[in-house]
Amino acid sequence: MNDDVWQRDEIESPCIKLCVVHPDTRLCTGCARSIDEITRWSKLSHHERAEIIAELPSRSAVPKGRRGGRAARMKRD
């Protein structure tokens, strides 16, 4: 049996198994990919994966600052 069949020249998934999509950014809080990117990952070309991987450090899956708290409740009243 030839082991070359099992060796692939692919960019591995950036998934860290912390899969929660943030409701505001619509990005995974673990890897910062969109649901569309996660869904299509296995079908993307090497070049497309490399582009996404290069973008990930500049993405913010969780927005800075708070979403609510006392100040938000006070504005509603």
N, CA, C and O atoms as a Maestro MAE file, in Angstrom:
{
 s_m_m2io_version
 :::
 2.0.0
}

f_m_ct {
 s_m_title
 :::
 protein
 m_atom[308] {
  # First column is atom index #
  i_m_mmod_type
  r_m_x_coord
  r_m_y_coord
  r_m_z_coord
  i_m_residue_number
  s_m_chain_name
  s_m_pdb_residue_name
  s_m_pdb_atom_name
  i_m_atomic_number
  :::
  1 25 0.848 -1.185 0.000 1 A "MET " " N  " 7
  2 3 0.000 0.000 0.000 1 A "MET " " CA " 6
  3 2 0.889 1.243 0.000 1 A "MET " " C  " 6
  4 15 1.888 1.308 0.717 1 A "MET " " O  " 8
  5 25 0.514 2.213 -0.804 2 A "ASN " " N  " 7
  6 3 1.302 3.433 -0.952 2 A "ASN " " CA " 6
  7 2 0.775 4.511 -0.010 2 A "ASN " " C  " 6
  8 15 -0.398 4.875 -0.094 2 A "ASN " " O  " 8
  9 25 1.619 5.032 0.888 3 A "ASP " " N  " 7
  10 3 1.205 6.056 1.845 3 A "ASP " " CA " 6
  11 2 1.068 7.442 1.215 3 A "ASP " " C  " 6
  12 15 0.523 8.345 1.850 3 A "ASP " " O  " 8
  13 25 1.541 7.634 -0.002 4 A "ASP " " N  " 7
  14 3 1.416 8.936 -0.656 4 A "ASP " " CA " 6
  15 2 -0.034 9.342 -0.852 4 A "ASP " " C  " 6
  16 15 -0.341 10.532 -0.910 4 A "ASP " " O  " 8
  17 25 -0.921 8.376 -0.953 5 A "VAL " " N  " 7
  18 3 -2.334 8.652 -1.151 5 A "VAL " " CA " 6
  19 2 -2.892 9.422 0.045 5 A "VAL " " C  " 6
  20 15 -3.765 10.274 -0.116 5 A "VAL " " O  " 8
  21 25 -2.395 9.125 1.233 6 A "TRP " " N  " 7
  22 3 -2.930 9.721 2.455 6 A "TRP " " CA " 6
  23 2 -2.271 11.038 2.820 6 A "TRP " " C  " 6
  24 15 -2.729 11.713 3.742 6 A "TRP " " O  " 8
  25 25 -1.219 11.419 2.131 7 A "GLN " " N  " 7
  26 3 -0.568 12.692 2.407 7 A "GLN " " CA " 6
  27 2 -1.127 13.741 1.471 7 A "GLN " " C  " 6
  28 15 -1.096 13.587 0.250 7 A "GLN " " O  " 8
  29 25 -1.648 14.825 2.066 8 A "ARG " " N  " 7
  30 3 -2.270 15.867 1.272 8 A "ARG " " CA " 6
  31 2 -1.566 17.187 1.554 8 A "ARG " " C  " 6
  32 15 -1.136 17.444 2.678 8 A "ARG " " O  " 8
  33 25 -1.454 18.007 0.542 9 A "ASP " " N  " 7
  34 3 -0.839 19.316 0.676 9 A "ASP " " CA " 6
  35 2 -1.950 20.346 0.848 9 A "ASP " " C  " 6
  36 15 -2.262 21.103 -0.070 9 A "ASP " " O  " 8
  37 25 -2.542 20.360 2.045 10 A "GLU " " N  " 7
  38 3 -3.652 21.266 2.305 10 A "GLU " " CA " 6
  39 2 -3.371 22.097 3.539 10 A "GLU " " C  " 6
  40 15 -2.624 21.692 4.429 10 A "GLU " " O  " 8
  41 25 -3.983 23.258 3.572 11 A "ILE " " N  " 7
  42 3 -3.945 24.074 4.770 11 A "ILE " " CA " 6
  43 2 -4.948 23.476 5.727 11 A "ILE " " C  " 6
  44 15 -6.105 23.262 5.365 11 A "ILE " " O  " 8
  45 25 -4.516 23.203 6.949 12 A "GLU " " N  " 7
  46 3 -5.427 22.621 7.915 12 A "GLU " " CA " 6
  47 2 -6.427 23.656 8.398 12 A "GLU " " C  " 6
  48 15 -6.205 24.862 8.284 12 A "GLU " " O  " 8
  49 25 -7.502 23.177 8.924 13 A "SER " " N  " 7
  50 3 -8.547 24.048 9.435 13 A "SER " " CA " 6
  51 2 -8.045 24.819 10.651 13 A "SER " " C  " 6
  52 15 -7.321 24.265 11.478 13 A "SER " " O  " 8
  53 25 -8.424 26.091 10.769 14 A "PRO " " N  " 7
  54 3 -8.043 26.870 11.956 14 A "PRO " " CA " 6
  55 2 -8.945 26.594 13.156 14 A "PRO " " C  " 6
  56 15 -8.818 27.249 14.190 14 A "PRO " " O  " 8
  57 25 -9.845 25.641 13.026 15 A "CYS " " N  " 7
  58 3 -10.800 25.326 14.092 15 A "CYS " " CA " 6
  59 2 -10.062 24.920 15.365 15 A "CYS " " C  " 6
  60 15 -9.140 24.105 15.333 15 A "CYS " " O  " 8
  61 25 -10.488 25.511 16.497 16 A "ILE " " N  " 7
  62 3 -9.917 25.146 17.791 16 A "ILE " " CA " 6
  63 2 -10.965 24.473 18.671 16 A "ILE " " C  " 6
  64 15 -10.786 24.343 19.882 16 A "ILE " " O  " 8
  65 25 -12.055 24.049 18.049 17 A "LYS " " N  " 7
  66 3 -13.150 23.327 18.704 17 A "LYS " " CA " 6
  67 2 -13.806 24.152 19.812 17 A "LYS " " C  " 6
  68 15 -14.195 23.629 20.856 17 A "LYS " " O  " 8
  69 25 -13.915 25.438 19.557 18 A "LEU " " N  " 7
  70 3 -14.661 26.351 20.421 18 A "LEU " " CA " 6
  71 2 -15.669 27.023 19.494 18 A "LEU " " C  " 6
  72 15 -15.543 28.204 19.170 18 A "LEU " " O  " 8
  73 25 -16.656 26.264 19.082 19 A "CYS " " N  " 7
  74 3 -17.555 26.666 18.002 19 A "CYS " " CA " 6
  75 2 -18.808 27.355 18.535 19 A "CYS " " C  " 6
  76 15 -19.786 26.704 18.903 19 A "CYS " " O  " 8
  77 25 -18.757 28.677 18.568 20 A "VAL " " N  " 7
  78 3 -19.894 29.500 18.968 20 A "VAL " " CA " 6
  79 2 -19.909 30.697 18.030 20 A "VAL " " C  " 6
  80 15 -18.926 31.433 17.948 20 A "VAL " " O  " 8
  81 25 -21.007 30.896 17.327 21 A "VAL " " N  " 7
  82 3 -21.110 32.031 16.409 21 A "VAL " " CA " 6
  83 2 -21.663 33.223 17.180 21 A "VAL " " C  " 6
  84 15 -22.741 33.151 17.770 21 A "VAL " " O  " 8
  85 25 -20.913 34.318 17.167 22 A "HIS " " N  " 7
  86 3 -21.329 35.515 17.883 22 A "HIS " " CA " 6
  87 2 -22.515 36.144 17.141 22 A "HIS " " C  " 6
  88 15 -22.466 36.268 15.917 22 A "HIS " " O  " 8
  89 25 -23.578 36.543 17.851 23 A "PRO " " N  " 7
  90 3 -24.783 37.042 17.190 23 A "PRO " " CA " 6
  91 2 -24.596 38.375 16.462 23 A "PRO " " C  " 6
  92 15 -25.325 38.653 15.510 23 A "PRO " " O  " 8
  93 25 -23.649 39.195 16.879 24 A "ASP " " N  " 7
  94 3 -23.437 40.488 16.214 24 A "ASP " " CA " 6
  95 2 -22.477 40.391 15.037 24 A "ASP " " C  " 6
  96 15 -22.772 40.902 13.957 24 A "ASP " " O  " 8
  97 25 -21.334 39.745 15.231 25 A "THR " " N  " 7
  98 3 -20.328 39.684 14.166 25 A "THR " " CA " 6
  99 2 -20.602 38.580 13.162 25 A "THR " " C  " 6
  100 15 -20.121 38.634 12.031 25 A "THR " " O  " 8
  101 25 -21.380 37.567 13.573 26 A "ARG " " N  " 7
  102 3 -21.682 36.386 12.750 26 A "ARG " " CA " 6
  103 2 -20.410 35.603 12.417 26 A "ARG " " C  " 6
  104 15 -20.330 34.941 11.383 26 A "ARG " " O  " 8
  105 25 -19.417 35.688 13.310 27 A "LEU " " N  " 7
  106 3 -18.169 34.946 13.159 27 A "LEU " " CA " 6
  107 2 -18.030 33.973 14.322 27 A "LEU " " C  " 6
  108 15 -18.535 34.226 15.416 27 A "LEU " " O  " 8
  109 25 -17.350 32.869 14.083 28 A "CYS " " N  " 7
  110 3 -17.082 31.898 15.129 28 A "CYS " " CA " 6
  111 2 -16.118 32.519 16.134 28 A "CYS " " C  " 6
  112 15 -15.093 33.080 15.746 28 A "CYS " " O  " 8
  113 25 -16.438 32.424 17.413 29 A "THR " " N  " 7
  114 3 -15.572 33.011 18.439 29 A "THR " " CA " 6
  115 2 -14.269 32.236 18.594 29 A "THR " " C  " 6
  116 15 -13.300 32.766 19.137 29 A "THR " " O  " 8
  117 25 -14.229 31.004 18.133 30 A "GLY " " N  " 7
  118 3 -13.010 30.194 18.221 30 A "GLY " " CA " 6
  119 2 -12.020 30.469 17.111 30 A "GLY " " C  " 6
  120 15 -10.839 30.698 17.373 30 A "GLY " " O  " 8
  121 25 -12.489 30.447 15.869 31 A "CYS " " N  " 7
  122 3 -11.562 30.563 14.731 31 A "CYS " " CA " 6
  123 2 -11.761 31.829 13.894 31 A "CYS " " C  " 6
  124 15 -10.957 32.108 13.004 31 A "CYS " " O  " 8
  125 25 -12.803 32.586 14.162 32 A "ALA " " N  " 7
  126 3 -13.108 33.851 13.473 32 A "ALA " " CA " 6
  127 2 -13.540 33.675 12.019 32 A "ALA " " C  " 6
  128 15 -13.509 34.631 11.244 32 A "ALA " " O  " 8
  129 25 -13.942 32.461 11.644 33 A "ARG " " N  " 7
  130 3 -14.474 32.263 10.290 33 A "ARG " " CA " 6
  131 2 -15.983 32.458 10.302 33 A "ARG " " C  " 6
  132 15 -16.636 32.286 11.330 33 A "ARG " " O  " 8
  133 25 -16.526 32.821 9.141 34 A "SER " " N  " 7
  134 3 -17.976 32.935 9.002 34 A "SER " " CA " 6
  135 2 -18.571 31.539 8.835 34 A "SER " " C  " 6
  136 15 -17.857 30.578 8.550 34 A "SER " " O  " 8
  137 25 -19.872 31.441 9.012 35 A "ILE " " N  " 7
  138 3 -20.545 30.150 8.837 35 A "ILE " " CA " 6
  139 2 -20.346 29.653 7.409 35 A "ILE " " C  " 6
  140 15 -20.138 28.460 7.187 35 A "ILE " " O  " 8
  141 25 -20.409 30.560 6.448 36 A "ASP " " N  " 7
  142 3 -20.214 30.193 5.040 36 A "ASP " " CA " 6
  143 2 -18.811 29.623 4.824 36 A "ASP " " C  " 6
  144 15 -18.657 28.613 4.139 36 A "ASP " " O  " 8
  145 25 -17.795 30.254 5.397 37 A "GLU " " N  " 7
  146 3 -16.418 29.757 5.245 37 A "GLU " " CA " 6
  147 2 -16.254 28.391 5.901 37 A "GLU " " C  " 6
  148 15 -15.587 27.512 5.356 37 A "GLU " " O  " 8
  149 25 -16.857 28.218 7.060 38 A "ILE " " N  " 7
  150 3 -16.774 26.931 7.752 38 A "ILE " " CA " 6
  151 2 -17.448 25.847 6.917 38 A "ILE " " C  " 6
  152 15 -16.913 24.749 6.768 38 A "ILE " " O  " 8
  153 25 -18.615 26.156 6.377 39 A "THR " " N  " 7
  154 3 -19.374 25.186 5.579 39 A "THR " " CA " 6
  155 2 -18.624 24.783 4.316 39 A "THR " " C  " 6
  156 15 -18.599 23.607 3.953 39 A "THR " " O  " 8
  157 25 -18.014 25.755 3.648 40 A "ARG " " N  " 7
  158 3 -17.352 25.490 2.365 40 A "ARG " " CA " 6
  159 2 -15.892 25.052 2.499 40 A "ARG " " C  " 6
  160 15 -15.262 24.736 1.490 40 A "ARG " " O  " 8
  161 25 -15.338 25.024 3.712 41 A "TRP " " N  " 7
  162 3 -13.906 24.820 3.914 41 A "TRP " " CA " 6
  163 2 -13.352 23.608 3.169 41 A "TRP " " C  " 6
  164 15 -12.304 23.714 2.532 41 A "TRP " " O  " 8
  165 25 -14.013 22.483 3.232 42 A "SER " " N  " 7
  166 3 -13.490 21.268 2.596 42 A "SER " " CA " 6
  167 2 -13.524 21.334 1.073 42 A "SER " " C  " 6
  168 15 -12.846 20.557 0.401 42 A "SER " " O  " 8
  169 25 -14.303 22.251 0.534 43 A "LYS " " N  " 7
  170 3 -14.403 22.369 -0.924 43 A "LYS " " CA " 6
  171 2 -13.576 23.525 -1.495 43 A "LYS " " C  " 6
  172 15 -13.460 23.662 -2.713 43 A "LYS " " O  " 8
  173 25 -13.001 24.354 -0.618 44 A "LEU " " N  " 7
  174 3 -12.218 25.503 -1.083 44 A "LEU " " CA " 6
  175 2 -10.874 25.064 -1.643 44 A "LEU " " C  " 6
  176 15 -10.323 24.039 -1.244 44 A "LEU " " O  " 8
  177 25 -10.362 25.850 -2.567 45 A "SER " " N  " 7
  178 3 -9.036 25.567 -3.122 45 A "SER " " CA " 6
  179 2 -7.963 25.961 -2.102 45 A "SER " " C  " 6
  180 15 -8.233 26.676 -1.137 45 A "SER " " O  " 8
  181 25 -6.768 25.486 -2.336 46 A "HIS " " N  " 7
  182 3 -5.630 25.821 -1.478 46 A "HIS " " CA " 6
  183 2 -5.449 27.339 -1.403 46 A "HIS " " C  " 6
  184 15 -5.181 27.884 -0.332 46 A "HIS " " O  " 8
  185 25 -5.592 28.004 -2.522 47 A "HIS " " N  " 7
  186 3 -5.435 29.460 -2.582 47 A "HIS " " CA " 6
  187 2 -6.516 30.177 -1.767 47 A "HIS " " C  " 6
  188 15 -6.216 31.123 -1.038 47 A "HIS " " O  " 8
  189 25 -7.758 29.736 -1.886 48 A "GLU " " N  " 7
  190 3 -8.858 30.356 -1.138 48 A "GLU " " CA " 6
  191 2 -8.675 30.164 0.373 48 A "GLU " " C  " 6
  192 15 -8.933 31.080 1.154 48 A "GLU " " O  " 8
  193 25 -8.234 28.986 0.773 49 A "ARG " " N  " 7
  194 3 -7.978 28.736 2.193 49 A "ARG " " CA " 6
  195 2 -6.852 29.633 2.706 49 A "ARG " " C  " 6
  196 15 -6.937 30.191 3.801 49 A "ARG " " O  " 8
  197 25 -5.809 29.761 1.911 50 A "ALA " " N  " 7
  198 3 -4.669 30.596 2.311 50 A "ALA " " CA " 6
  199 2 -5.105 32.049 2.495 50 A "ALA " " C  " 6
  200 15 -4.645 32.718 3.420 50 A "ALA " " O  " 8
  201 25 -5.982 32.539 1.631 51 A "GLU " " N  " 7
  202 3 -6.485 33.908 1.751 51 A "GLU " " CA " 6
  203 2 -7.273 34.101 3.050 51 A "GLU " " C  " 6
  204 15 -7.108 35.109 3.737 51 A "GLU " " O  " 8
  205 25 -8.121 33.138 3.378 52 A "ILE " " N  " 7
  206 3 -8.910 33.226 4.603 52 A "ILE " " CA " 6
  207 2 -8.000 33.169 5.827 52 A "ILE " " C  " 6
  208 15 -8.161 33.957 6.759 52 A "ILE " " O  " 8
  209 25 -7.044 32.237 5.825 53 A "ILE " " N  " 7
  210 3 -6.105 32.111 6.942 53 A "ILE " " CA " 6
  211 2 -5.342 33.418 7.137 53 A "ILE " " C  " 6
  212 15 -5.107 33.826 8.274 53 A "ILE " " O  " 8
  213 25 -4.953 34.077 6.055 54 A "ALA " " N  " 7
  214 3 -4.219 35.340 6.147 54 A "ALA " " CA " 6
  215 2 -5.072 36.456 6.748 54 A "ALA " " C  " 6
  216 15 -4.545 37.337 7.428 54 A "ALA " " O  " 8
  217 25 -6.377 36.427 6.503 55 A "GLU " " N  " 7
  218 3 -7.297 37.446 7.023 55 A "GLU " " CA " 6
  219 2 -7.639 37.271 8.502 55 A "GLU " " C  " 6
  220 15 -7.939 38.252 9.182 55 A "GLU " " O  " 8
  221 25 -7.597 36.058 9.002 56 A "LEU " " N  " 7
  222 3 -8.091 35.766 10.350 56 A "LEU " " CA " 6
  223 2 -7.486 36.626 11.465 56 A "LEU " " C  " 6
  224 15 -8.229 37.055 12.348 56 A "LEU " " O  " 8
  225 25 -6.179 36.899 11.472 57 A "PRO " " N  " 7
  226 3 -5.636 37.716 12.570 57 A "PRO " " CA " 6
  227 2 -6.226 39.129 12.643 57 A "PRO " " C  " 6
  228 15 -6.234 39.737 13.713 57 A "PRO " " O  " 8
  229 25 -6.708 39.644 11.542 58 A "SER " " N  " 7
  230 3 -7.258 41.005 11.540 58 A "SER " " CA " 6
  231 2 -8.748 41.038 11.895 58 A "SER " " C  " 6
  232 15 -9.317 42.117 12.067 58 A "SER " " O  " 8
  233 25 -9.376 39.882 12.005 59 A "ARG " " N  " 7
  234 3 -10.800 39.814 12.325 59 A "ARG " " CA " 6
  235 2 -11.016 39.835 13.840 59 A "ARG " " C  " 6
  236 15 -10.187 39.356 14.614 59 A "ARG " " O  " 8
  237 25 -12.134 40.393 14.224 60 A "SER " " N  " 7
  238 3 -12.511 40.389 15.632 60 A "SER " " CA " 6
  239 2 -13.854 39.688 15.748 60 A "SER " " C  " 6
  240 15 -14.897 40.268 15.446 60 A "SER " " O  " 8
  241 25 -13.820 38.439 16.187 61 A "ALA " " N  " 7
  242 3 -15.046 37.648 16.273 61 A "ALA " " CA " 6
  243 2 -15.976 38.170 17.361 61 A "ALA " " C  " 6
  244 15 -17.197 38.042 17.263 61 A "ALA " " O  " 8
  245 25 -15.394 38.754 18.388 62 A "VAL " " N  " 7
  246 3 -16.183 39.298 19.495 62 A "VAL " " CA " 6
  247 2 -15.933 40.795 19.540 62 A "VAL " " C  " 6
  248 15 -14.785 41.220 19.669 62 A "VAL " " O  " 8
  249 25 -16.985 41.610 19.436 63 A "PRO " " N  " 7
  250 3 -16.793 43.060 19.425 63 A "PRO " " CA " 6
  251 2 -16.219 43.567 20.748 63 A "PRO " " C  " 6
  252 15 -16.459 43.002 21.815 63 A "PRO " " O  " 8
  253 25 -15.460 44.642 20.638 64 A "LYS " " N  " 7
  254 3 -14.915 45.275 21.833 64 A "LYS " " CA " 6
  255 2 -16.041 46.018 22.540 64 A "LYS " " C  " 6
  256 15 -16.948 46.539 21.891 64 A "LYS " " O  " 8
  257 25 -15.989 46.066 23.829 65 A "GLY " " N  " 7
  258 3 -17.021 46.786 24.571 65 A "GLY " " CA " 6
  259 2 -18.173 45.888 24.948 65 A "GLY " " C  " 6
  260 15 -18.243 44.729 24.539 65 A "GLY " " O  " 8
  261 25 -19.053 46.429 25.717 66 A "ARG " " N  " 7
  262 3 -20.182 45.668 26.235 66 A "ARG " " CA " 6
  263 2 -21.417 45.860 25.367 66 A "ARG " " C  " 6
  264 15 -21.551 46.862 24.665 66 A "ARG " " O  " 8
  265 25 -22.311 44.887 25.428 67 A "ARG " " N  " 7
  266 3 -23.542 44.960 24.641 67 A "ARG " " CA " 6
  267 2 -24.683 45.587 25.408 67 A "ARG " " C  " 6
  268 15 -25.685 45.968 24.802 67 A "ARG " " O  " 8
  269 25 -24.571 45.704 26.679 68 A "GLY " " N  " 7
  270 3 -25.724 46.182 27.431 68 A "GLY " " CA " 6
  271 2 -25.339 46.558 28.836 68 A "GLY " " C  " 6
  272 15 -24.495 47.427 29.051 68 A "GLY " " O  " 8
  273 25 -25.952 45.913 29.777 69 A "GLY " " N  " 7
  274 3 -25.697 46.212 31.171 69 A "GLY " " CA " 6
  275 2 -26.608 47.327 31.658 69 A "GLY " " C  " 6
  276 15 -27.625 47.633 31.036 69 A "GLY " " O  " 8
  277 25 -26.236 47.916 32.756 70 A "ARG " " N  " 7
  278 3 -27.059 48.944 33.386 70 A "ARG " " CA " 6
  279 2 -27.270 50.154 32.482 70 A "ARG " " C  " 6
  280 15 -28.381 50.679 32.405 70 A "ARG " " O  " 8
  281 25 -26.222 50.603 31.799 71 A "ALA " " N  " 7
  282 3 -26.345 51.782 30.932 71 A "ALA " " CA " 6
  283 2 -27.389 51.550 29.835 71 A "ALA " " C  " 6
  284 15 -28.173 52.448 29.529 71 A "ALA " " O  " 8
  285 25 -27.406 50.359 29.244 72 A "ALA " " N  " 7
  286 3 -28.390 50.055 28.192 72 A "ALA " " CA " 6
  287 2 -29.804 50.018 28.769 72 A "ALA " " C  " 6
  288 15 -30.743 50.503 28.137 72 A "ALA " " O  " 8
  289 25 -29.961 49.447 29.960 73 A "ARG " " N  " 7
  290 3 -31.283 49.411 30.570 73 A "ARG " " CA " 6
  291 2 -31.787 50.808 30.886 73 A "ARG " " C  " 6
  292 15 -32.975 51.086 30.726 73 A "ARG " " O  " 8
  293 25 -30.907 51.685 31.331 74 A "MET " " N  " 7
  294 3 -31.291 53.052 31.680 74 A "MET " " CA " 6
  295 2 -31.749 53.834 30.431 74 A "MET " " C  " 6
  296 15 -32.651 54.667 30.515 74 A "MET " " O  " 8
  297 25 -31.131 53.561 29.293 75 A "LYS " " N  " 7
  298 3 -31.516 54.236 28.045 75 A "LYS " " CA " 6
  299 2 -32.911 53.795 27.601 75 A "LYS " " C  " 6
  300 15 -33.651 54.590 27.020 75 A "LYS " " O  " 8
  301 25 -33.278 52.540 27.866 76 A "ARG " " N  " 7
  302 3 -34.581 52.027 27.461 76 A "ARG " " CA " 6
  303 2 -35.719 52.621 28.283 76 A "ARG " " C  " 6
  304 15 -36.829 52.793 27.780 76 A "ARG " " O  " 8
  305 25 -35.452 52.923 29.504 77 A "ASP " " N  " 7
  306 3 -36.529 53.426 30.404 77 A "ASP " " CA " 6
  307 2 -36.886 54.854 30.148 77 A "ASP " " C  " 6
  308 15 -37.761 55.401 30.819 77 A "ASP " " O  " 8
  :::
 }
 m_bond[307] {
  # First column is bond index #
  i_m_from
  i_m_to
  i_m_order
  :::
  1 1 2 1
  2 2 3 1
  3 3 4 2
  4 3 5 1
  5 5 6 1
  6 6 7 1
  7 7 8 2
  8 7 9 1
  9 9 10 1
  10 10 11 1
  11 11 12 2
  12 11 13 1
  13 13 14 1
  14 14 15 1
  15 15 16 2
  16 15 17 1
  17 17 18 1
  18 18 19 1
  19 19 20 2
  20 19 21 1
  21 21 22 1
  22 22 23 1
  23 23 24 2
  24 23 25 1
  25 25 26 1
  26 26 27 1
  27 27 28 2
  28 27 29 1
  29 29 30 1
  30 30 31 1
  31 31 32 2
  32 31 33 1
  33 33 34 1
  34 34 35 1
  35 35 36 2
  36 35 37 1
  37 37 38 1
  38 38 39 1
  39 39 40 2
  40 39 41 1
  41 41 42 1
  42 42 43 1
  43 43 44 2
  44 43 45 1
  45 45 46 1
  46 46 47 1
  47 47 48 2
  48 47 49 1
  49 49 50 1
  50 50 51 1
  51 51 52 2
  52 51 53 1
  53 53 54 1
  54 54 55 1
  55 55 56 2
  56 55 57 1
  57 57 58 1
  58 58 59 1
  59 59 60 2
  60 59 61 1
  61 61 62 1
  62 62 63 1
  63 63 64 2
  64 63 65 1
  65 65 66 1
  66 66 67 1
  67 67 68 2
  68 67 69 1
  69 69 70 1
  70 70 71 1
  71 71 72 2
  72 71 73 1
  73 73 74 1
  74 74 75 1
  75 75 76 2
  76 75 77 1
  77 77 78 1
  78 78 79 1
  79 79 80 2
  80 79 81 1
  81 81 82 1
  82 82 83 1
  83 83 84 2
  84 83 85 1
  85 85 86 1
  86 86 87 1
  87 87 88 2
  88 87 89 1
  89 89 90 1
  90 90 91 1
  91 91 92 2
  92 91 93 1
  93 93 94 1
  94 94 95 1
  95 95 96 2
  96 95 97 1
  97 97 98 1
  98 98 99 1
  99 99 100 2
  100 99 101 1
  101 101 102 1
  102 102 103 1
  103 103 104 2
  104 103 105 1
  105 105 106 1
  106 106 107 1
  107 107 108 2
  108 107 109 1
  109 109 110 1
  110 110 111 1
  111 111 112 2
  112 111 113 1
  113 113 114 1
  114 114 115 1
  115 115 116 2
  116 115 117 1
  117 117 118 1
  118 118 119 1
  119 119 120 2
  120 119 121 1
  121 121 122 1
  122 122 123 1
  123 123 124 2
  124 123 125 1
  125 125 126 1
  126 126 127 1
  127 127 128 2
  128 127 129 1
  129 129 130 1
  130 130 131 1
  131 131 132 2
  132 131 133 1
  133 133 134 1
  134 134 135 1
  135 135 136 2
  136 135 137 1
  137 137 138 1
  138 138 139 1
  139 139 140 2
  140 139 141 1
  141 141 142 1
  142 142 143 1
  143 143 144 2
  144 143 145 1
  145 145 146 1
  146 146 147 1
  147 147 148 2
  148 147 149 1
  149 149 150 1
  150 150 151 1
  151 151 152 2
  152 151 153 1
  153 153 154 1
  154 154 155 1
  155 155 156 2
  156 155 157 1
  157 157 158 1
  158 158 159 1
  159 159 160 2
  160 159 161 1
  161 161 162 1
  162 162 163 1
  163 163 164 2
  164 163 165 1
  165 165 166 1
  166 166 167 1
  167 167 168 2
  168 167 169 1
  169 169 170 1
  170 170 171 1
  171 171 172 2
  172 171 173 1
  173 173 174 1
  174 174 175 1
  175 175 176 2
  176 175 177 1
  177 177 178 1
  178 178 179 1
  179 179 180 2
  180 179 181 1
  181 181 182 1
  182 182 183 1
  183 183 184 2
  184 183 185 1
  185 185 186 1
  186 186 187 1
  187 187 188 2
  188 187 189 1
  189 189 190 1
  190 190 191 1
  191 191 192 2
  192 191 193 1
  193 193 194 1
  194 194 195 1
  195 195 196 2
  196 195 197 1
  197 197 198 1
  198 198 199 1
  199 199 200 2
  200 199 201 1
  201 201 202 1
  202 202 203 1
  203 203 204 2
  204 203 205 1
  205 205 206 1
  206 206 207 1
  207 207 208 2
  208 207 209 1
  209 209 210 1
  210 210 211 1
  211 211 212 2
  212 211 213 1
  213 213 214 1
  214 214 215 1
  215 215 216 2
  216 215 217 1
  217 217 218 1
  218 218 219 1
  219 219 220 2
  220 219 221 1
  221 221 222 1
  222 222 223 1
  223 223 224 2
  224 223 225 1
  225 225 226 1
  226 226 227 1
  227 227 228 2
  228 227 229 1
  229 229 230 1
  230 230 231 1
  231 231 232 2
  232 231 233 1
  233 233 234 1
  234 234 235 1
  235 235 236 2
  236 235 237 1
  237 237 238 1
  238 238 239 1
  239 239 240 2
  240 239 241 1
  241 241 242 1
  242 242 243 1
  243 243 244 2
  244 243 245 1
  245 245 246 1
  246 246 247 1
  247 247 248 2
  248 247 249 1
  249 249 250 1
  250 250 251 1
  251 251 252 2
  252 251 253 1
  253 253 254 1
  254 254 255 1
  255 255 256 2
  256 255 257 1
  257 257 258 1
  258 258 259 1
  259 259 260 2
  260 259 261 1
  261 261 262 1
  262 262 263 1
  263 263 264 2
  264 263 265 1
  265 265 266 1
  266 266 267 1
  267 267 268 2
  268 267 269 1
  269 269 270 1
  270 270 271 1
  271 271 272 2
  272 271 273 1
  273 273 274 1
  274 274 275 1
  275 275 276 2
  276 275 277 1
  277 277 278 1
  278 278 279 1
  279 279 280 2
  280 279 281 1
  281 281 282 1
  282 282 283 1
  283 283 284 2
  284 283 285 1
  285 285 286 1
  286 286 287 1
  287 287 288 2
  288 287 289 1
  289 289 290 1
  290 290 291 1
  291 291 292 2
  292 291 293 1
  293 293 294 1
  294 294 295 1
  295 295 296 2
  296 295 297 1
  297 297 298 1
  298 298 299 1
  299 299 300 2
  300 299 301 1
  301 301 302 1
  302 302 303 1
  303 303 304 2
  304 303 305 1
  305 305 306 1
  306 306 307 1
  307 307 308 2
  :::
 }
}
